[in-house]
Each structure stands twice: as structure tokens, then as C-alpha cells.
Amino acid sequence: MTIVLFFECWNLSSFVVSNDHPSFTTIDGIVFDKSLKTLVAFPPGKNLTSFAVPESVRTLNSYAFYSNGALKTISLPEKLNTVGRSAFHSCSQLTAMTIPNAVTELGDALFVACRSLSSVTLPSTITTIPIDAFHGCSSLMSIDIPRSVTAIGYAAFGECSSLKFIDLPDSVASIGDQAFFKCSGLRAISIPPTLSVVGEEAFDFCSSLQTVVIPASVKLIGLWAFRSCTSLESVTYLGVNPPTFVSDEKGYGPFCDCDKLKNVTVPECFKSALFDKFTVTKSLPCNLCGADVVYSLSTSSGLLSISGENDMYDFKSSNQVPWFKSRSLVKSVAVGELEKG
């Protein structure tokens, strides 16, 4: 049983289950399983502004609170471990949520259309922000992504129009298709040096985004990834070997319709049709391996020299370092500082 059996029954305020039913019971009109470990269905028309899920509950059923229009706060028990798909879908008055750390996986479409949701604390145990997790949460201004997360799912933050900044931790390796599409208020995003994939339309129509710095770890940028970012003025790519850029049949790629994009910074040896329509305003040295850190490899002596004034990039694997293809030539390594000029 799920609440979708009673779709758009806006005035449904209470369930009644026979005392001798083999599977379900009710408390105050709310459906639970017989053991009281699963909250099955909360009536969409129940007129409560706050609700504390009983301590015995370990599972929120899929669509458990679907479309309740009164609840502003829901307290979850610390030992809750499963949150089903669309559990809070369309809870239009819900303003805040803390999900306990016992939860290791979140269901898809968890907070879709929770238009009043402005604050969420996620558990430090999850590895994925699921598909459509916060899609249409138009009041969400910021969110802390736990360092356990490795992937941002499809449309996870789609149409979060109040989201202004997102700081992705170094654990994140992929941004899914449409992950941040139509986040019209998004002004900046911190892309970690571990990211390898930017999905199709990931930042499509992020009309307030002004600057993008793409780390060397990125190997694939999907079709229309930054399309119609109409405020985008600056793009910097920190790698030496260009990632794969996906374009459509007309040749339009990740940055199509970015009419204000004037400042493009790429390595001087970087060649890609992606930037043919833009002027490369600054070139980075091709032997860059950090912020103002360069390397050189002598093919005769096998000496790998690394020098600079700042930190190297935080390469997470050996195949990310720029000398990886020539690694068999390395016989010794020298590390030093560049002289300040």
C-alpha cells in the first residue's frame, strides 16, 4: 500500500484500518505496519503543522508523506535507516529537514516540489544525491554536501531557483545529466579536482553563473552542459590534455548560447574546436601541475623536476598526473621552489 492509491484526495485527513487486519494498523489516522517499524501513509489532508515520527519507526514507505499541504516540520527518529522514494514529494509547506546518520541511502525524487524547503541536513553516510532529489525546491538557498558523496544524480537540484552557491566536496567524481539545470540563481560552483564527468545539460540555463573553473581531472563534458548560461563571462580549464566535449549534429557544444563568454583561459598547447568561437585571452603553461607549479621531464636523464610557489593539484590517482604517459622515463625526482621574479 502507498498513498498514491489516493492521488489528489486533498481532503483525506484520516485512515481507518480494521483491528484484525493482518498487515496494517493506524494511530491517529496514520497507517503503520503491525510492528510499528514502517510508516506507510500519512493522510494528505491531515491538518498538522508538525509531526514527530515515532521512535519505533525504521522505514518511511515510498510516498509516505506525499502531497501533504500542512506540515512545516517533520522530526525523524535517530534509528531510522530507510527513506523510500518520494517520501516527502510535494509537501509544499515543509521548511526544514534533518535526516539522521543511520540512513545510508535516500530514495529518488525525495523532496520534489517542496517549494518552501530552505534547510536540509543530509546524513554523512550517503554516497549519492539521488535522481530528482531536490527538483523544484525553489526556496533552497544552500546545502552542505557530505564528504561521503561521490555522485550527483540526474536533475538532483533541477530548478532550485534560489540556490546561489554549491560547494562540491573532493569526494564527488560525477555530476549527472541536468543536475543543476535551470538553477537560475546559481552564481558560483566549486568543482573539486576529483571530478571526472560533467553530464549533459548539467548547468543548462544557469543564467546567473559567471565563472567556471574546470579542473584537470575532468575527462568528459556532456552536450549543452553550460548552454544558455547567459551571464557566463569566464572559463578556465586547468588540464593539459583536453577532455571529450560532446556536441550535437549542428556542432553546438557545452557552451552554446553563452553570449557573454569572453575570457577563456586554457593551456597554450590546448587545441579544441570547443573554443573556436571564443577568444583565448590567456594561456597557461602546458607543463602546469598546480597553481603556479610546473614540471619538466628530461628524456635523456629521466629527471622529473617539479617547482613552484603553491600547492600541486590534489591528484587522486596516478593516471591523472600530466607525466603519466611518460612515466616509464622517470628515473629521479627533484622538487624545489621557483624564484620570485
C-alpha positions in Angstrom: 0.0 0.0 0.0 1.2 3.5 -0.8 -0.5 6.9 -0.6 -0.5 7.2 -4.4 -3.6 4.9 -4.3 -5.4 8.1 -3.1 -3.8 10.5 -5.5 -5.2 14.1 -5.3 -7.6 13.2 -2.4 -6.7 16.5 -0.9 -9.3 16.3 1.8 -8.4 12.8 3.0 -7.5 13.5 6.7 -7.6 10.1 8.3 -7.3 6.3 7.6 -9.2 3.6 9.4 -7.9 0.1 9.4 -9.7 -2.9 10.9 -8.2 -4.1 14.2 -7.9 -7.6 12.8 -6.1 -6.6 9.6 -3.0 -8.9 9.2 -0.6 -6.2 7.9 -1.6 -2.7 8.9 -2.7 -0.6 11.8 -3.5 3.1 12.4 -2.5 5.6 15.0 -4.3 8.9 14.9 -5.4 8.2 11.3 -1.8 7.4 10.1 -1.1 4.0 8.6 1.8 1.8 10.0 2.7 -1.8 9.6 1.7 -4.0 12.5 5.2 -3.9 14.1 5.2 0.0 14.0 8.5 -0.2 12.3 7.3 1.2 9.0 5.3 4.4 8.5 3.2 3.5 5.5 1.0 6.5 4.7 0.3 9.9 6.2 -3.0 11.4 5.1 -2.5 14.3 2.5 -5.3 16.3 4.1 -4.3 15.9 7.8 -4.1 19.3 9.2 -0.9 19.2 11.4 1.9 21.7 11.0 4.5 19.5 12.8 4.8 15.8 13.3 7.3 13.6 15.1 7.7 10.1 13.6 7.6 7.5 16.4 10.9 6.2 17.7 10.0 2.7 16.8 9.9 3.5 13.0 12.9 2.3 10.9 11.4 2.8 7.5 9.5 5.6 5.7 7.5 4.0 3.0 7.7 5.3 -0.6 5.3 8.3 -0.8 4.8 8.2 2.9 4.0 12.0 3.3 3.2 12.6 -0.4 1.4 15.8 -1.1 0.6 16.8 2.5 0.0 20.6 2.3 0.1 21.5 6.0 3.3 20.0 7.6 6.1 22.5 8.1 8.4 20.3 10.2 8.8 16.5 10.4 11.1 15.1 13.1 12.7 11.7 12.3 13.9 9.2 14.8 17.7 8.7 15.1 17.5 5.0 14.3 15.6 5.5 11.1 17.5 3.7 8.3 15.4 3.7 5.2 13.7 6.6 3.4 11.7 5.5 0.4 11.2 7.1 -3.0 9.2 10.4 -3.0 8.7 10.1 0.8 8.2 13.9 1.0 7.2 14.7 -2.6 5.0 17.8 -2.8 5.0 18.6 0.9 4.5 22.3 -0.1 4.8 23.8 3.4 7.8 21.8 4.6 10.6 24.2 5.6 13.4 22.2 7.1 14.6 18.6 7.4 17.3 16.7 9.2 17.9 13.1 8.0 19.7 11.0 10.7 23.1 9.4 10.0 21.6 5.9 10.3 20.2 6.4 6.8 22.7 5.2 4.2 20.6 5.6 1.1 17.9 8.0 0.0 15.1 7.3 -2.4 14.7 9.1 -5.7 12.6 12.2 -6.0 12.7 12.6 -2.2 11.8 16.3 -1.9 10.4 17.1 -5.4 8.3 20.3 -5.4 8.9 21.0 -1.7 8.7 24.7 -2.6 9.1 26.0 1.0 12.1 23.8 1.9 15.0 26.1 2.7 17.2 24.0 5.0 18.3 20.4 4.8 20.9 18.4 6.8 22.0 15.2 5.0 23.5 12.2 6.6 27.3 11.7 6.4 26.7 8.1 5.3 25.2 8.6 1.8 27.2 8.2 -1.4 24.8 9.6 -3.9 22.4 12.6 -4.1 19.6 10.6 -5.9 17.7 11.3 -9.0 15.4 14.4 -8.7 16.2 14.6 -5.0 15.5 18.3 -4.7 13.9 19.0 -8.0 11.8 22.1 -7.8 12.8 23.1 -4.3 12.6 26.8 -5.2 13.3 28.1 -1.7 16.5 26.1 -1.2 19.4 28.6 -1.0 22.3 26.4 0.1 23.1 22.9 1.1 26.1 21.1 2.5 27.0 18.0 0.5 28.6 15.3 2.8 32.1 14.3 2.0 30.8 10.7 1.6 29.0 11.7 -1.7 30.7 10.5 -4.9 27.9 11.3 -7.4 25.2 13.9 -8.0 22.2 12.2 -9.7 20.1 13.2 -12.7 18.2 16.5 -12.1 19.1 16.3 -8.4 18.9 20.1 -8.0 17.0 20.9 -11.1 15.0 24.2 -10.9 16.3 25.1 -7.5 16.0 28.7 -8.5 17.1 30.2 -5.1 20.3 28.1 -4.9 23.2 30.6 -5.1 26.3 28.6 -4.4 27.3 25.0 -4.3 30.5 23.6 -2.8 31.1 20.1 -4.0 33.5 18.1 -1.8 36.6 16.3 -3.1 34.8 13.0 -3.0 32.5 13.9 -5.9 33.5 12.2 -9.2 30.5 12.8 -11.4 27.8 15.4 -11.9 24.7 13.8 -13.6 22.7 15.0 -16.5 20.6 18.1 -15.7 21.9 18.0 -12.2 21.7 21.8 -11.8 19.6 22.8 -14.8 17.6 25.9 -14.5 19.2 26.9 -11.2 18.7 30.5 -12.3 20.1 32.0 -9.1 23.3 29.9 -9.1 26.3 32.4 -9.2 29.2 30.1 -8.4 30.1 26.5 -8.0 33.3 24.9 -6.6 34.2 22.0 -8.8 36.6 19.6 -7.0 39.8 18.3 -8.5 38.4 14.8 -8.4 35.5 15.3 -10.8 35.8 13.3 -14.0 32.3 13.7 -15.7 30.1 16.8 -16.2 26.8 15.4 -17.5 24.6 16.6 -20.4 22.8 19.9 -19.6 24.3 19.7 -16.1 24.2 23.6 -15.7 21.8 24.3 -18.6 20.1 27.7 -18.2 22.0 28.7 -15.1 21.5 32.3 -16.1 23.4 33.8 -13.1 26.5 31.7 -13.3 29.5 34.0 -14.1 32.7 32.0 -13.7 33.6 28.3 -14.3 37.0 26.7 -13.4 37.3 23.2 -14.8 39.9 21.0 -13.1 42.4 18.8 -14.9 40.6 15.7 -13.6 37.6 16.3 -15.9 37.6 13.8 -18.8 34.1 14.3 -20.3 31.9 17.4 -20.6 28.4 16.5 -21.9 26.2 18.0 -24.5 25.0 21.5 -23.6 26.5 21.2 -20.2 26.6 25.0 -19.8 24.1 26.0 -22.5 22.4 29.4 -22.1 24.5 30.4 -19.1 23.8 34.0 -20.3 25.9 35.6 -17.6 28.9 33.4 -18.0 32.0 35.5 -18.7 35.0 33.4 -17.8 36.0 29.8 -18.3 39.3 28.3 -17.1 40.5 24.8 -17.9 43.4 23.6 -15.7 44.3 20.5 -17.6 46.8 19.8 -20.3 45.0 17.0 -22.2 41.6 18.3 -23.3 38.5 16.4 -22.1 36.0 14.9 -24.5 33.4 17.6 -25.5 30.1 16.3 -26.7 28.4 18.4 -29.5 25.1 18.0 -31.4 24.7 17.4 -35.1 25.0 21.2 -35.7 28.3 21.4 -33.8 26.8 23.1 -30.8 28.7 22.0 -27.7 28.8 22.5 -23.9 29.0 26.3 -24.1 26.4 27.1 -26.8 24.4 30.3 -26.3 26.9 31.7 -23.7 26.9 35.1 -25.5 28.9 36.9 -22.7 31.7 34.4 -22.6 34.8 36.5 -23.5 37.5 35.3 -21.1 38.8 31.8 -21.8 42.0 30.5 -20.1 43.4 27.2 -21.4 46.9 25.7 -21.7 48.9 27.1 -24.6 49.1 23.7 -26.3 45.4 23.1 -25.9 43.6 22.6 -29.2 39.9 22.1 -29.4 37.1 23.2 -31.6 35.1 23.9 -28.5 36.7 27.4 -28.2 36.8 28.2 -31.9 34.1 30.8 -31.4 35.7 32.4 -28.4 38.9 34.3 -28.0 41.5 32.6 -25.8 42.5 35.6 -23.6 45.2 33.9 -21.5 47.3 30.8 -21.9 48.5 28.6 -19.1 51.8 26.7 -19.5 51.4 23.2 -20.8 53.5 21.8 -18.0 51.2 23.1 -15.3 50.6 20.6 -12.4 49.3 23.1 -9.7 48.6 26.7 -9.0 51.8 28.3 -10.3 53.5 24.9 -10.1 55.2 23.4 -13.2 57.1 20.3 -14.1 59.7 19.2 -16.6 60.9 15.8 -17.6 64.3 15.2 -19.2 64.1 12.4 -21.7 67.8 11.9 -21.6 68.4 11.8 -17.8 64.9 10.8 -16.7 64.9 13.6 -14.1 61.4 14.8 -13.3 61.6 18.4 -11.9 58.7 20.0 -10.0 58.9 23.6 -8.9 56.6 26.4 -7.9 55.3 28.6 -5.1 52.0 27.0 -4.3 50.5 23.5 -3.8 50.2 20.9 -6.5 46.8 19.8 -7.7 45.3 17.1 -5.4 45.7 14.3 -7.9 43.6 11.3 -6.7 45.2 8.6 -9.0 48.4 8.1 -10.9 46.7 8.4 -14.3 45.7 12.0 -13.5 49.2 13.3 -13.3 50.3 15.1 -16.6 53.5 13.0 -16.9 51.6 9.7 -16.7 52.1 8.8 -20.4 55.8 9.3 -20.0 56.1 7.6 -16.6 58.4 4.9 -17.9 61.1 7.6 -18.5 61.1 8.8 -14.9 64.3 7.8 -13.0 64.6 10.5 -10.4 62.5 13.4 -9.0 63.6 16.9 -7.8 61.3 19.2 -6.0 62.0 22.9 -5.5 60.7 26.5 -5.4 60.5 28.9 -8.3 62.4 32.1 -7.8 60.1 35.0 -7.3 60.6 37.4 -10.1 
